[in-house]
């Protein structure tokens, strides 16, 4: 086989404009496809992140619902124990949801500089650098803010339907107990007698 002839044949193919253009475009497309597959997140990862976000929202809703249910049950139980009250139904409304207060790490550096000029004048400069960062903790391989305090939703109004509420003293005792328990004004506690 004549290598010089083969070499000349290959050179003639490369010299054709169409072939060179097709080769360049093909190489560019291959590079783009490799880049996209390498840098784009996997579909499974995206689905996993979406599932975790949905799961967190559902968990927070369940926690809120559970807290509200517990408060209703506790109030019902307490009111049933009051003299003259009897059977009780309670409905409570809450403001907002649960609020979590994260821990902060503050890194503040202070410096003072004193300068004296040629004429004897003095100048003092105070400088403060730094800031605060949220402290993170790792839980099940996932970074989350380190929570120092959890503030439960605030009760803003209560409706109580109770046996014995037709007697004004018992009605007032219920209103006062609920008002004191949840630190809400008497005007936000509505008490009605239970129908027979």
Buried (B, 14 or more C-beta within 10 A) or exposed (E): EEEEEEEEEEEEEEEEEEEEEEEEEEEEEEEEEEEEEEEEEEEEEEEEEEEEEEEEEEEEEEBBEEBBEEBBEEBBEBBEEBEBBBEBEBEBEBEEBEEBEBBEEEEEEEEEEEEEEEEEEEEEEEEEEEEEEEEEEEEEEEEBBBEEEEEBBEBEBBBBBBBBBEEEEBBEBBBEBBBEBBEBEEEBBBBEBBEE
